[in-house]
Amino acid sequence: DYEIDFDKKFVFIGGCFNTVNQLKNLFQNAYFYDNENEIDKFVITSDDVIIVYLTDFMSHSTYYKVRNMCEKTKQIHCSNSNIVRILDAISANI
């Protein structure tokens, strides 16, 4: 069991198609962005949001754009597409 509030406002950046679909089923209130052109600055800079980088499937420019916009926002890095490891990383860092 994970001590994750799945109803919190999470924003996932990057990720492969299968992983993102699994995460969408778990985090139904989350936002998902896979490239820098889609990113909504107002969503990702909100005080109550947690940014989760799925770095295996993300461009450097997307990563740096989000990181620079969200310096004061809680950020978690996951360099894996395995859903269990992603949940482990989130649980360990919130």
Secondary structure, DSSP 8 states (H G I E B T S, - for coil): -----TTSEEEEEE--HHHHHHHHHH-TT-EEESSTTT--HHHHT-TTEEEEEEGGG--HHHHHHHHHHTTTSEEEEE----HHHHHHHHHHH-
